[in-house]
Amino acid sequence: MLHSIHHVNFLVRNLDTAVARWRKILDLDCEIRESLPGRGVDTARFRVGVTWLVLVQPTNPDSVPGRHLEEHGEGVFLLSFGVDDLGAAAAAIDARGATCGAERSGLDSWRVVDVGAAIGGSTAIQLTRVKP
């Protein structure tokens, strides 16, 4: 069912500062920067093997990421597992006791399903399939 860690989102207060820090310390190149007004965030992505490291700066303090940043501070916000079949993976997780949300679009045509809070604590868990 799960075949990889697709992406990890880190909440940051200042995207420019965070990009410079991650670039310098980990010697990574920021490949893509995007604004997602509908989610109330600006993002920067780094590729680490097959996994994306996504820095997320909330632009709306009332968004889910904005409230999470205020409550928990900077750090890991979301862990997303790669799957081949979102519907089947979500149904299997639902059957095991965690409620999955509806499929929606994420960054770069990624198709995502949010998993209920049954396993992640303060870290959101998500399933991702890259749209073919």
Secondary structure, 3 states (H helix, E strand, C coil): CEEEEEEEEEECCCHHHHHHHHHHHHCCCEEEEEEECCCCEEEEEEEECCEEEEEEEECCCCCHHHHHHHHHCCEEEEEEEEECCHHHHHHHHHHCCCCECCCEECHHHEEEEEECCCCCCCCEEEEEEECC
